[in-house]
Amino acid sequence: MTIDSNHSSIARPRAVIFDYGNVLCVPQQPSDVEKMAAVCHMPVPRFAELYWRFRLAYDRAELDGDSYWSSVIREESRALSPDEIARLIQLDGASWARPNQATLRGVERLRAAGIPLAVLSNMPLEVKDYILEHCRWLSAFQHLVFSCDVRLVKPDPAIYQECLKKLKLAPGEVLFLDDKPENVQAAVELGIHGTVFDAAENALEWMSQRLDLPPLVSTEAEPSLPAKSL
């Protein structure tokens, strides 16, 4: 699915910006949510509701790990021990650290073609620290823009401007991929070319067909990339 109200084409982007969650990594698994819910002694549906209720404030660094998880559990009129909070922070980080191998193969082809790459993600500090330690394949990206560092979250236009500043490029020179239509729409309204990421193969095929880019999807089976390298 493409959202591009600019009605213009981009023959070859000078950079490609990737969202992180559900794009570069696979979605959280049910078992991830179940483990965190168990630490909180909550039913999974209730836990999931509260997990997301405070998430943007956590992404924006208005809350740190302690205050975020304390806010979640406070809704149940309970408290968490320091060890429980530490366990939740670890489980949360690990739940976002599984690479999407299909996307990373496309990333490797873009990198081999000499196209600068960036990550633009809504992400809290503790999760950022976890993935930077465990996801060594992020070294493929020249620029990493995390909401917790700039205290802005998508779809605020200002966070896209922060990424463009790092790339030193105009909006019309870059392509942006995100799994949330509202985030892509906000980018497009700034003049960035965008496509909604629904599946790696679909997004990468669209990029290679629509743009002047090398093939990004292989028709042959390839070995999986190790989680800590690219």
Buried (B, 14 or more C-beta within 10 A) or exposed (E): EEBBEBEEEBEEBBBBBBBBBBBBBBBBEEEBBEBBBEBBEBEBEEBBEBBEEBBBBBBBBBBBBBBBBBBBBBBEEEEBEEEBBBBBBEBBBBBBBBBBBBBBBBBBBBBEEEBBBBBBBBBBBBBBBBBBEBBBBBEBBEBBBBBBEBEBBBBBEEBBBBBBEBBEBEBBBBBBBBBBBEBBBBBBBBBBBBBBBEEBBBBBBBBBEBBEBEEBBEEEEEEEBEBEEB
